[in-house]
Amino acid sequence: SDAESRSIGTGLAVRRCSGDEWPPATPMVAALFDGRRGSRSVGYLARKSRGIDVTDQPKPMRVVFGETLCELAEQFPDMVVLDADVSSSTQTCLFGRAHPNRFYNFGIAEANMVSAAAGMAASGLLPVVSSFAFLLSARAADAVRSNVAYPRLSVKLCGGYAGLSDFADGASHQSVMDLAVMRAMPNMTVLVPSDNDTIRGAVGAMLACDGPVYLRISRQPAPPVHAGDGSFEIGRARTMRAGADVTLAVCGTLLGEALRAADALAADGIAAEVLEFGTVKPLDVAALTESAAKTRAVVTVGIDDTFAESGPYEALLDKYGLTAPHIAAAARELLETKDRQ
């Protein structure tokens, strides 16, 4: 019988037929799969099919997260790790293999997992709770509020696949509200590392911090921007680029885009100051107000008031105005307004 095909969000295709023949709906992508089944991610194949260089990609941040938990296990002997049936995705499976007696898989029961972690913390353990960001901040929000934040228990909540980085699982998994939800929780500290160096520092800072912490982790490989500097100080912004004309305020893995935007602006004679907020709660208000007073123009980098759709990660960044050209364009537009005042 005739085969049918339809497009899906990653730019690939699925195909269906009732006979023995399965003609490839997208021959180039089908060729990429040949010999690579089970060894390459859909994201890898999608990027390669669009001509993006994938030969020198850094480790995904989630892998470095799992490795860092293992490295810090001896330093924090009371640490236990909990996951909700996604440990191979969040990479807490690395800790589970190394320390099976300190690892708990709760299945797809995020609220139950958070509540159990609260009991563990009340008993003197240091629980690290890991799941997808949209699940911890939405499905488990009541348990986080009532059982962790309200009694101010030292539970560490790690939201993986955050932001637009979970492009392959569909629009329902895109996490565009987790920062807002967690920042609104009294007693909650919120950390957003930007690359593999800062995720290492952020995990250590999270474990040493008293009280509940939310750590936001991208699924995607993050371009290195800190040149091996893994230091992470809670509550302190970093000036990544000094400038006097406009402030670019950014958190997380979009830091690389902001720095490229600053480079583009510099080519036009515009000196952009790039502030990285690795902690969005407590926010370094002093750093922001000092920079704003100097430049009198501030561009914040983030998604507008909208749900996201599925699609290749780089295409989503472009669609929602989060790439360097969009950031630079917003800065130029703001400067034109400032010059007219």
PADO-636508 format. One record per residue (C-alpha): residue in three letters; x, y, z; residue number from 0. Coordinates in nm, 3 decimals. Each point is the difference from the previous one (the first is absolute). Layout:
N
<node resn="ala" px="X" py="Y" pz="Z" resi="NUM"/>
...
This chain:
341
<node resn="ser" px="0.000" py="0.000" pz="0.000" resi="0"/>
<node resn="asp" px="0.099" py="0.362" pz="-0.033" resi="1"/>
<node resn="ala" px="0.209" py="0.147" pz="0.280" resi="2"/>
<node resn="glu" px="-0.108" py="0.318" pz="0.173" resi="3"/>
<node resn="ser" px="0.230" py="0.257" pz="0.158" resi="4"/>
<node resn="arg" px="-0.049" py="0.311" pz="0.207" resi="5"/>
<node resn="ser" px="0.234" py="0.265" pz="0.138" resi="6"/>
<node resn="ile" px="0.072" py="0.033" pz="0.371" resi="7"/>
<node resn="gly" px="0.145" py="0.282" pz="0.203" resi="8"/>
<node resn="thr" px="0.367" py="-0.094" pz="-0.031" resi="9"/>
<node resn="gly" px="-0.008" py="0.045" pz="-0.377" resi="10"/>
<node resn="leu" px="0.027" py="-0.376" pz="-0.048" resi="11"/>
<node resn="ala" px="-0.290" py="-0.221" pz="-0.102" resi="12"/>
<node resn="val" px="-0.182" py="-0.311" pz="0.108" resi="13"/>
<node resn="arg" px="-0.127" py="-0.253" pz="-0.248" resi="14"/>
<node resn="arg" px="-0.268" py="-0.267" pz="0.006" resi="15"/>
<node resn="cys" px="-0.083" py="-0.286" pz="-0.235" resi="16"/>
<node resn="ser" px="-0.167" py="-0.338" pz="0.023" resi="17"/>
<node resn="gly" px="0.229" py="-0.183" pz="-0.241" resi="18"/>
<node resn="asp" px="0.359" py="-0.118" pz="0.026" resi="19"/>
<node resn="glu" px="0.155" py="0.309" pz="-0.162" resi="20"/>
<node resn="trp" px="0.077" py="0.310" pz="0.206" resi="21"/>
<node resn="pro" px="0.113" py="0.266" pz="-0.246" resi="22"/>
<node resn="pro" px="0.181" py="0.281" pz="0.182" resi="23"/>
<node resn="ala" px="-0.210" py="0.314" pz="0.030" resi="24"/>
<node resn="thr" px="0.319" py="0.206" pz="0.036" resi="25"/>
<node resn="pro" px="0.284" py="-0.186" pz="-0.174" resi="26"/>
<node resn="met" px="0.281" py="0.217" pz="0.141" resi="27"/>
<node resn="val" px="-0.117" py="-0.055" pz="0.357" resi="28"/>
<node resn="ala" px="-0.062" py="-0.369" pz="-0.063" resi="29"/>
<node resn="ala" px="0.360" py="-0.029" pz="-0.119" resi="30"/>
<node resn="leu" px="0.118" py="0.156" pz="0.324" resi="31"/>
<node resn="phe" px="-0.188" py="-0.264" pz="0.199" resi="32"/>
<node resn="asp" px="0.161" py="-0.288" pz="-0.193" resi="33"/>
<node resn="gly" px="0.261" py="-0.160" pz="0.223" resi="34"/>
<node resn="arg" px="-0.071" py="0.241" pz="0.284" resi="35"/>
<node resn="arg" px="-0.314" py="-0.141" pz="0.156" resi="36"/>
<node resn="gly" px="0.019" py="0.041" pz="0.375" resi="37"/>
<node resn="ser" px="0.327" py="0.193" pz="-0.011" resi="38"/>
<node resn="arg" px="-0.104" py="0.351" pz="-0.101" resi="39"/>
<node resn="ser" px="-0.277" py="0.225" pz="0.124" resi="40"/>
<node resn="val" px="-0.276" py="0.145" pz="-0.214" resi="41"/>
<node resn="gly" px="0.148" py="0.342" pz="0.078" resi="42"/>
<node resn="tyr" px="0.338" py="-0.107" pz="-0.137" resi="43"/>
<node resn="leu" px="-0.159" py="-0.128" pz="-0.319" resi="44"/>
<node resn="ala" px="-0.221" py="0.306" pz="-0.040" resi="45"/>
<node resn="arg" px="0.297" py="0.236" pz="0.036" resi="46"/>
<node resn="lys" px="0.214" py="-0.200" pz="-0.241" resi="47"/>
<node resn="ser" px="-0.279" py="-0.020" pz="-0.258" resi="48"/>
<node resn="arg" px="-0.009" py="0.382" pz="-0.005" resi="49"/>
<node resn="gly" px="0.375" py="0.026" pz="-0.053" resi="50"/>
<node resn="ile" px="0.089" py="0.103" pz="0.357" resi="51"/>
<node resn="asp" px="0.348" py="-0.105" pz="0.112" resi="52"/>
<node resn="val" px="-0.040" py="-0.276" pz="0.258" resi="53"/>
<node resn="thr" px="0.358" py="-0.125" pz="0.009" resi="54"/>
<node resn="asp" px="0.114" py="0.213" pz="0.295" resi="55"/>
<node resn="gln" px="-0.306" py="0.033" pz="0.222" resi="56"/>
<node resn="pro" px="0.058" py="0.038" pz="0.376" resi="57"/>
<node resn="lys" px="-0.159" py="-0.250" pz="0.236" resi="58"/>
<node resn="pro" px="-0.368" py="0.065" pz="0.068" resi="59"/>
<node resn="met" px="-0.044" py="0.189" pz="0.326" resi="60"/>
<node resn="arg" px="-0.211" py="-0.284" pz="0.141" resi="61"/>
<node resn="val" px="0.294" py="-0.241" pz="-0.036" resi="62"/>
<node resn="val" px="0.232" py="0.236" pz="0.189" resi="63"/>
<node resn="phe" px="-0.273" py="0.031" pz="0.265" resi="64"/>
<node resn="gly" px="-0.005" py="-0.377" pz="0.052" resi="65"/>
<node resn="glu" px="0.377" py="-0.021" pz="0.005" resi="66"/>
<node resn="thr" px="0.025" py="0.280" pz="0.255" resi="67"/>
<node resn="leu" px="-0.243" py="-0.173" pz="0.235" resi="68"/>
<node resn="cys" px="0.229" py="-0.303" pz="-0.009" resi="69"/>
<node resn="glu" px="0.309" py="0.213" pz="0.062" resi="70"/>
<node resn="leu" px="-0.159" py="0.166" pz="0.305" resi="71"/>
<node resn="ala" px="-0.145" py="-0.317" pz="0.153" resi="72"/>
<node resn="glu" px="0.284" py="-0.041" pz="0.248" resi="73"/>
<node resn="gln" px="0.005" py="0.370" pz="0.095" resi="74"/>
<node resn="phe" px="-0.373" py="-0.016" pz="0.078" resi="75"/>
<node resn="pro" px="-0.050" py="-0.345" pz="0.159" resi="76"/>
<node resn="asp" px="-0.362" py="0.075" pz="0.096" resi="77"/>
<node resn="met" px="-0.096" py="0.070" pz="-0.362" resi="78"/>
<node resn="val" px="-0.259" py="-0.227" pz="-0.158" resi="79"/>
<node resn="val" px="-0.135" py="0.035" pz="-0.353" resi="80"/>
<node resn="leu" px="-0.364" py="-0.047" pz="-0.102" resi="81"/>
<node resn="asp" px="-0.132" py="-0.021" pz="-0.355" resi="82"/>
<node resn="ala" px="-0.339" py="-0.052" pz="-0.163" resi="83"/>
<node resn="asp" px="0.067" py="-0.263" pz="-0.265" resi="84"/>
<node resn="val" px="0.207" py="0.233" pz="-0.221" resi="85"/>
<node resn="ser" px="0.346" py="-0.064" pz="0.145" resi="86"/>
<node resn="ser" px="0.146" py="-0.099" pz="-0.337" resi="87"/>
<node resn="ser" px="-0.113" py="0.339" pz="-0.130" resi="88"/>
<node resn="thr" px="0.102" py="0.211" pz="0.298" resi="89"/>
<node resn="gln" px="0.316" py="-0.211" pz="0.041" resi="90"/>
<node resn="thr" px="-0.053" py="-0.066" pz="0.369" resi="91"/>
<node resn="cys" px="0.039" py="-0.361" pz="-0.116" resi="92"/>
<node resn="leu" px="0.375" py="0.063" pz="0.028" resi="93"/>
<node resn="phe" px="-0.040" py="0.056" pz="0.373" resi="94"/>
<node resn="gly" px="-0.236" py="-0.296" pz="0.026" resi="95"/>
<node resn="arg" px="0.256" py="-0.235" pz="-0.150" resi="96"/>
<node resn="ala" px="0.280" py="0.130" pz="0.221" resi="97"/>
<node resn="his" px="-0.208" py="0.016" pz="0.321" resi="98"/>
<node resn="pro" px="-0.302" py="-0.231" pz="-0.033" resi="99"/>
<node resn="asn" px="-0.076" py="0.015" pz="0.374" resi="100"/>
<node resn="arg" px="-0.034" py="0.379" pz="-0.019" resi="101"/>
<node resn="phe" px="-0.223" py="0.014" pz="-0.310" resi="102"/>
<node resn="tyr" px="-0.381" py="-0.025" pz="-0.012" resi="103"/>
<node resn="asn" px="-0.218" py="-0.026" pz="-0.310" resi="104"/>
<node resn="phe" px="-0.359" py="0.103" pz="0.076" resi="105"/>
<node resn="gly" px="-0.150" py="-0.066" pz="-0.340" resi="106"/>
<node resn="ile" px="-0.221" py="0.262" pz="-0.163" resi="107"/>
<node resn="ala" px="-0.111" py="0.148" pz="0.333" resi="108"/>
<node resn="glu" px="0.171" py="0.336" pz="0.035" resi="109"/>
<node resn="ala" px="-0.211" py="0.139" pz="0.285" resi="110"/>
<node resn="asn" px="0.044" py="-0.319" pz="0.201" resi="111"/>
<node resn="met" px="0.375" py="0.018" pz="-0.063" resi="112"/>
<node resn="val" px="0.019" py="0.360" pz="0.124" resi="113"/>
<node resn="ser" px="-0.199" py="-0.085" pz="0.313" resi="114"/>
<node resn="ala" px="0.224" py="-0.299" pz="0.073" resi="115"/>
<node resn="ala" px="0.302" py="0.226" pz="-0.043" resi="116"/>
<node resn="ala" px="-0.147" py="0.239" pz="0.255" resi="117"/>
<node resn="gly" px="-0.022" py="-0.286" pz="0.249" resi="118"/>
<node resn="met" px="0.358" py="-0.098" pz="-0.073" resi="119"/>
<node resn="ala" px="0.119" py="0.357" pz="0.054" resi="120"/>
<node resn="ala" px="-0.191" py="0.020" pz="0.328" resi="121"/>
<node resn="ser" px="0.185" py="-0.317" pz="0.104" resi="122"/>
<node resn="gly" px="0.342" py="0.149" pz="-0.067" resi="123"/>
<node resn="leu" px="0.071" py="-0.117" pz="-0.354" resi="124"/>
<node resn="leu" px="0.087" py="0.227" pz="-0.293" resi="125"/>
<node resn="pro" px="-0.241" py="-0.098" pz="-0.280" resi="126"/>
<node resn="val" px="0.062" py="0.103" pz="-0.360" resi="127"/>
<node resn="val" px="-0.326" py="-0.027" pz="-0.197" resi="128"/>
<node resn="ser" px="0.029" py="-0.025" pz="-0.377" resi="129"/>
<node resn="ser" px="-0.260" py="0.007" pz="-0.277" resi="130"/>
<node resn="phe" px="-0.100" py="0.209" pz="-0.298" resi="131"/>
<node resn="ala" px="-0.035" py="0.370" pz="0.078" resi="132"/>
<node resn="phe" px="-0.361" py="0.030" pz="-0.108" resi="133"/>
<node resn="leu" px="-0.100" py="-0.293" pz="0.221" resi="134"/>
<node resn="leu" px="0.173" py="0.125" pz="0.315" resi="135"/>
<node resn="ser" px="-0.137" py="0.352" pz="-0.044" resi="136"/>
<node resn="ala" px="-0.356" py="-0.093" pz="-0.100" resi="137"/>
<node resn="arg" px="-0.107" py="-0.354" pz="0.088" resi="138"/>
<node resn="ala" px="0.192" py="0.001" pz="0.329" resi="139"/>
<node resn="ala" px="-0.047" py="0.369" pz="0.080" resi="140"/>
<node resn="asp" px="-0.234" py="-0.054" pz="0.295" resi="141"/>
<node resn="ala" px="0.234" py="-0.253" pz="0.160" resi="142"/>
<node resn="val" px="0.293" py="0.237" pz="-0.051" resi="143"/>
<node resn="arg" px="-0.192" py="0.289" pz="0.153" resi="144"/>
<node resn="ser" px="-0.158" py="-0.178" pz="0.296" resi="145"/>
<node resn="asn" px="0.258" py="-0.266" pz="0.086" resi="146"/>
<node resn="val" px="0.331" py="0.161" pz="-0.095" resi="147"/>
<node resn="ala" px="-0.016" py="0.379" pz="-0.029" resi="148"/>
<node resn="tyr" px="-0.245" py="0.066" pz="0.286" resi="149"/>
<node resn="pro" px="0.200" py="-0.196" pz="0.264" resi="150"/>
<node resn="arg" px="0.325" py="0.117" pz="-0.167" resi="151"/>
<node resn="leu" px="0.145" py="-0.348" pz="-0.032" resi="152"/>
<node resn="ser" px="0.334" py="-0.056" pz="-0.169" resi="153"/>
<node resn="val" px="-0.132" py="-0.178" pz="-0.307" resi="154"/>
<node resn="lys" px="0.187" py="0.060" pz="-0.327" resi="155"/>
<node resn="leu" px="-0.230" py="0.004" pz="-0.302" resi="156"/>
<node resn="cys" px="0.170" py="-0.050" pz="-0.336" resi="157"/>
<node resn="gly" px="-0.211" py="0.082" pz="-0.306" resi="158"/>
<node resn="gly" px="0.149" py="-0.157" pz="-0.310" resi="159"/>
<node resn="tyr" px="-0.095" py="0.051" pz="-0.367" resi="160"/>
<node resn="ala" px="-0.082" py="0.361" pz="0.089" resi="161"/>
<node resn="gly" px="-0.111" py="0.283" pz="-0.225" resi="162"/>
<node resn="leu" px="-0.025" py="-0.083" pz="-0.369" resi="163"/>
<node resn="ser" px="0.268" py="-0.268" pz="0.022" resi="164"/>
<node resn="asp" px="-0.247" py="-0.292" pz="0.009" resi="165"/>
<node resn="phe" px="-0.089" py="0.058" pz="-0.364" resi="166"/>
<node resn="ala" px="-0.020" py="-0.369" pz="-0.090" resi="167"/>
<node resn="asp" px="-0.277" py="-0.091" pz="0.248" resi="168"/>
<node resn="gly" px="-0.255" py="0.244" pz="-0.135" resi="169"/>
<node resn="ala" px="-0.155" py="0.330" pz="0.101" resi="170"/>
<node resn="ser" px="-0.154" py="-0.144" pz="0.318" resi="171"/>
<node resn="his" px="0.348" py="-0.048" pz="0.145" resi="172"/>
<node resn="gln" px="0.136" py="0.348" pz="-0.072" resi="173"/>
<node resn="ser" px="0.063" py="0.169" pz="0.334" resi="174"/>
<node resn="val" px="-0.061" py="0.374" pz="-0.025" resi="175"/>
<node resn="met" px="-0.142" py="0.068" pz="0.348" resi="176"/>
<node resn="asp" px="0.218" py="-0.192" pz="0.245" resi="177"/>
<node resn="leu" px="0.216" py="0.300" pz="0.091" resi="178"/>
<node resn="ala" px="-0.307" py="0.213" pz="0.072" resi="179"/>
<node resn="val" px="-0.161" py="-0.272" pz="0.213" resi="180"/>
<node resn="met" px="0.311" py="-0.080" pz="0.202" resi="181"/>
<node resn="arg" px="0.098" py="0.364" pz="0.049" resi="182"/>
<node resn="ala" px="-0.346" py="0.064" pz="0.145" resi="183"/>
<node resn="met" px="0.050" py="-0.265" pz="0.270" resi="184"/>
<node resn="pro" px="0.102" py="0.160" pz="0.331" resi="185"/>
<node resn="asn" px="0.328" py="-0.140" pz="0.140" resi="186"/>
<node resn="met" px="0.105" py="-0.136" pz="-0.342" resi="187"/>
<node resn="thr" px="0.343" py="0.067" pz="-0.152" resi="188"/>
<node resn="val" px="0.009" py="-0.023" pz="-0.381" resi="189"/>
<node resn="leu" px="0.321" py="-0.076" pz="-0.193" resi="190"/>
<node resn="val" px="0.046" py="0.008" pz="-0.378" resi="191"/>
<node resn="pro" px="0.349" py="-0.107" pz="-0.116" resi="192"/>
<node resn="ser" px="0.108" py="0.094" pz="-0.351" resi="193"/>
<node resn="asp" px="0.248" py="-0.267" pz="-0.109" resi="194"/>
<node resn="asn" px="0.179" py="-0.316" pz="0.112" resi="195"/>
<node resn="asp" px="0.244" py="0.190" pz="0.220" resi="196"/>
<node resn="thr" px="-0.271" py="0.182" pz="0.193" resi="197"/>
<node resn="ile" px="-0.224" py="-0.308" pz="0.035" resi="198"/>
<node resn="arg" px="0.284" py="-0.161" pz="0.196" resi="199"/>
<node resn="gly" px="0.029" py="0.303" pz="0.226" resi="200"/>
<node resn="ala" px="-0.376" py="0.036" pz="0.031" resi="201"/>
<node resn="val" px="-0.050" py="-0.360" pz="0.115" resi="202"/>
<node resn="gly" px="0.259" py="0.048" pz="0.274" resi="203"/>
<node resn="ala" px="-0.152" py="0.332" pz="0.105" resi="204"/>
<node resn="met" px="-0.347" py="-0.156" pz="0.001" resi="205"/>
<node resn="leu" px="0.105" py="-0.284" pz="0.228" resi="206"/>
<node resn="ala" px="0.174" py="0.238" pz="0.240" resi="207"/>
<node resn="cys" px="-0.292" py="0.245" pz="0.009" resi="208"/>
<node resn="asp" px="-0.236" py="-0.014" pz="0.297" resi="209"/>
<node resn="gly" px="-0.366" py="-0.035" pz="-0.094" resi="210"/>
<node resn="pro" px="-0.187" py="-0.092" pz="-0.319" resi="211"/>
<node resn="val" px="0.171" py="0.061" pz="-0.334" resi="212"/>
<node resn="tyr" px="-0.121" py="-0.029" pz="-0.360" resi="213"/>
<node resn="leu" px="0.271" py="-0.070" pz="-0.258" resi="214"/>
<node resn="arg" px="-0.091" py="0.048" pz="-0.367" resi="215"/>
<node resn="ile" px="0.178" py="-0.229" pz="-0.247" resi="216"/>
<node resn="ser" px="-0.007" py="0.005" pz="-0.380" resi="217"/>
<node resn="arg" px="-0.026" py="-0.313" pz="-0.212" resi="218"/>
<node resn="gln" px="0.221" py="0.148" pz="-0.271" resi="219"/>
<node resn="pro" px="0.379" py="0.024" pz="-0.010" resi="220"/>
<node resn="ala" px="0.084" py="0.351" pz="0.120" resi="221"/>
<node resn="pro" px="0.276" py="0.193" pz="-0.177" resi="222"/>
<node resn="pro" px="0.292" py="0.056" pz="0.241" resi="223"/>
<node resn="val" px="0.022" py="0.364" pz="0.106" resi="224"/>
<node resn="his" px="0.187" py="-0.012" pz="0.331" resi="225"/>
<node resn="ala" px="0.332" py="-0.144" pz="-0.122" resi="226"/>
<node resn="gly" px="0.026" py="-0.258" pz="0.275" resi="227"/>
<node resn="asp" px="-0.108" py="0.233" pz="0.282" resi="228"/>
<node resn="gly" px="-0.248" py="-0.212" pz="0.194" resi="229"/>
<node resn="ser" px="-0.044" py="0.240" pz="0.290" resi="230"/>
<node resn="phe" px="-0.360" py="0.072" pz="0.096" resi="231"/>
<node resn="glu" px="-0.106" py="0.247" pz="0.267" resi="232"/>
<node resn="ile" px="-0.367" py="0.001" pz="0.095" resi="233"/>
<node resn="gly" px="-0.154" py="0.347" pz="-0.022" resi="234"/>
<node resn="arg" px="0.281" py="0.158" pz="-0.202" resi="235"/>
<node resn="ala" px="-0.029" py="0.104" pz="-0.366" resi="236"/>
<node resn="arg" px="0.301" py="-0.011" pz="-0.232" resi="237"/>
<node resn="thr" px="0.101" py="0.278" pz="-0.238" resi="238"/>
<node resn="met" px="0.096" py="-0.204" pz="-0.305" resi="239"/>
<node resn="arg" px="0.059" py="0.304" pz="-0.221" resi="240"/>
<node resn="ala" px="0.040" py="0.361" pz="0.111" resi="241"/>
<node resn="gly" px="-0.172" py="0.279" pz="-0.192" resi="242"/>
<node resn="ala" px="-0.160" py="0.340" pz="0.041" resi="243"/>
<node resn="asp" px="-0.268" py="0.014" pz="-0.271" resi="244"/>
<node resn="val" px="-0.248" py="-0.281" pz="0.073" resi="245"/>
<node resn="thr" px="-0.040" py="-0.279" pz="0.255" resi="246"/>
<node resn="leu" px="-0.080" py="-0.355" pz="-0.111" resi="247"/>
<node resn="ala" px="-0.139" py="-0.192" pz="0.300" resi="248"/>
<node resn="val" px="-0.008" py="-0.377" pz="-0.047" resi="249"/>
<node resn="cys" px="-0.010" py="-0.327" pz="0.191" resi="250"/>
<node resn="gly" px="0.076" py="-0.356" pz="-0.096" resi="251"/>
<node resn="thr" px="0.115" py="-0.143" pz="-0.330" resi="252"/>
<node resn="leu" px="-0.106" py="0.309" pz="-0.197" resi="253"/>
<node resn="leu" px="0.312" py="0.171" pz="0.134" resi="254"/>
<node resn="gly" px="0.189" py="-0.108" pz="-0.311" resi="255"/>
<node resn="glu" px="-0.261" py="0.168" pz="-0.221" resi="256"/>
<node resn="ala" px="0.024" py="0.320" pz="0.204" resi="257"/>
<node resn="leu" px="0.379" py="0.004" pz="-0.034" resi="258"/>
<node resn="arg" px="-0.026" py="-0.046" pz="-0.376" resi="259"/>
<node resn="ala" px="-0.253" py="0.283" pz="-0.009" resi="260"/>
<node resn="ala" px="0.249" py="0.218" pz="0.188" resi="261"/>
<node resn="asp" px="0.263" py="-0.084" pz="-0.261" resi="262"/>
<node resn="ala" px="-0.237" py="0.102" pz="-0.280" resi="263"/>
<node resn="leu" px="-0.083" py="0.326" pz="0.177" resi="264"/>
<node resn="ala" px="0.370" py="0.071" pz="0.057" resi="265"/>
<node resn="ala" px="0.053" py="-0.020" pz="-0.376" resi="266"/>
<node resn="asp" px="-0.243" py="0.293" pz="-0.026" resi="267"/>
<node resn="gly" px="0.178" py="0.196" pz="0.271" resi="268"/>
<node resn="ile" px="-0.254" py="-0.087" pz="0.272" resi="269"/>
<node resn="ala" px="0.149" py="-0.108" pz="0.334" resi="270"/>
<node resn="ala" px="-0.236" py="-0.255" pz="0.158" resi="271"/>
<node resn="glu" px="0.037" py="-0.109" pz="0.360" resi="272"/>
<node resn="val" px="-0.094" py="-0.367" pz="0.046" resi="273"/>
<node resn="leu" px="-0.119" py="-0.102" pz="0.347" resi="274"/>
<node resn="glu" px="-0.044" py="-0.369" pz="0.079" resi="275"/>
<node resn="phe" px="-0.245" py="-0.080" pz="0.278" resi="276"/>
<node resn="gly" px="0.091" py="-0.354" pz="0.104" resi="277"/>
<node resn="thr" px="-0.228" py="0.056" pz="0.299" resi="278"/>
<node resn="val" px="-0.341" py="0.142" pz="-0.082" resi="279"/>
<node resn="lys" px="-0.109" py="-0.024" pz="0.363" resi="280"/>
<node resn="pro" px="0.139" py="0.172" pz="0.195" resi="281"/>
<node resn="leu" px="0.062" py="0.238" pz="-0.291" resi="282"/>
<node resn="asp" px="0.308" py="0.220" pz="0.006" resi="283"/>
<node resn="val" px="-0.203" py="0.321" pz="-0.009" resi="284"/>
<node resn="ala" px="0.305" py="0.215" pz="0.072" resi="285"/>
<node resn="ala" px="0.182" py="-0.123" pz="-0.311" resi="286"/>
<node resn="leu" px="-0.306" py="0.057" pz="-0.218" resi="287"/>
<node resn="thr" px="-0.078" py="0.349" pz="0.129" resi="288"/>
<node resn="glu" px="0.365" py="0.106" pz="-0.022" resi="289"/>
<node resn="ser" px="0.021" py="-0.110" pz="-0.362" resi="290"/>
<node resn="ala" px="-0.338" py="0.152" pz="-0.086" resi="291"/>
<node resn="ala" px="0.103" py="0.333" pz="0.153" resi="292"/>
<node resn="lys" px="0.311" py="-0.001" pz="-0.219" resi="293"/>
<node resn="thr" px="-0.155" py="-0.103" pz="-0.333" resi="294"/>
<node resn="arg" px="-0.360" py="0.123" pz="0.046" resi="295"/>
<node resn="ala" px="-0.107" py="-0.284" pz="-0.231" resi="296"/>
<node resn="val" px="-0.067" py="-0.360" pz="0.105" resi="297"/>
<node resn="val" px="-0.089" py="-0.296" pz="-0.223" resi="298"/>
<node resn="thr" px="-0.116" py="-0.314" pz="0.180" resi="299"/>
<node resn="val" px="0.031" py="-0.331" pz="-0.184" resi="300"/>
<node resn="gly" px="-0.292" py="-0.240" pz="0.036" resi="301"/>
<node resn="ile" px="-0.309" py="-0.139" pz="-0.167" resi="302"/>
<node resn="asp" px="-0.310" py="0.220" pz="-0.026" resi="303"/>
<node resn="asp" px="-0.339" py="-0.084" pz="0.152" resi="304"/>
<node resn="thr" px="-0.067" py="-0.308" pz="-0.209" resi="305"/>
<node resn="phe" px="0.010" py="-0.377" pz="0.000" resi="306"/>
<node resn="ala" px="0.264" py="-0.147" pz="-0.229" resi="307"/>
<node resn="glu" px="-0.043" py="-0.247" pz="-0.280" resi="308"/>
<node resn="ser" px="0.212" py="-0.298" pz="-0.096" resi="309"/>
<node resn="gly" px="0.275" py="0.016" pz="-0.259" resi="310"/>
<node resn="pro" px="0.378" py="-0.001" pz="-0.034" resi="311"/>
<node resn="tyr" px="0.161" py="0.184" pz="0.291" resi="312"/>
<node resn="glu" px="0.187" py="0.255" pz="-0.210" resi="313"/>
<node resn="ala" px="-0.315" py="0.075" pz="-0.201" resi="314"/>
<node resn="leu" px="-0.197" py="0.055" pz="0.322" resi="315"/>
<node resn="leu" px="0.259" py="0.244" pz="0.131" resi="316"/>
<node resn="asp" px="-0.033" py="0.196" pz="-0.323" resi="317"/>
<node resn="lys" px="-0.381" py="-0.014" pz="-0.001" resi="318"/>
<node resn="tyr" px="-0.025" py="0.140" pz="0.352" resi="319"/>
<node resn="gly" px="0.263" py="0.270" pz="-0.047" resi="320"/>
<node resn="leu" px="0.270" py="-0.154" pz="0.219" resi="321"/>
<node resn="thr" px="0.294" py="-0.006" pz="-0.243" resi="322"/>
<node resn="ala" px="0.285" py="0.249" pz="-0.021" resi="323"/>
<node resn="pro" px="-0.143" py="0.189" pz="-0.302" resi="324"/>
<node resn="his" px="-0.334" py="0.049" pz="0.179" resi="325"/>
<node resn="ile" px="0.170" py="0.114" pz="0.321" resi="326"/>
<node resn="ala" px="0.221" py="0.244" pz="-0.190" resi="327"/>
<node resn="ala" px="-0.302" py="0.132" pz="-0.191" resi="328"/>
<node resn="ala" px="-0.191" py="0.058" pz="0.325" resi="329"/>
<node resn="ala" px="0.299" py="0.190" pz="0.139" resi="330"/>
<node resn="arg" px="0.024" py="0.222" pz="-0.308" resi="331"/>
<node resn="glu" px="-0.372" py="0.075" pz="0.013" resi="332"/>
<node resn="leu" px="0.023" py="0.089" pz="0.368" resi="333"/>
<node resn="leu" px="0.298" py="0.227" pz="-0.062" resi="334"/>
<node resn="glu" px="-0.192" py="0.185" pz="-0.271" resi="335"/>
<node resn="thr" px="-0.275" py="0.063" pz="0.254" resi="336"/>
<node resn="lys" px="0.255" py="0.116" pz="0.258" resi="337"/>
<node resn="asp" px="0.161" py="0.239" pz="-0.247" resi="338"/>
<node resn="arg" px="-0.338" py="0.164" pz="-0.069" resi="339"/>
<node resn="gln" px="-0.064" py="0.069" pz="0.368" resi="340"/>
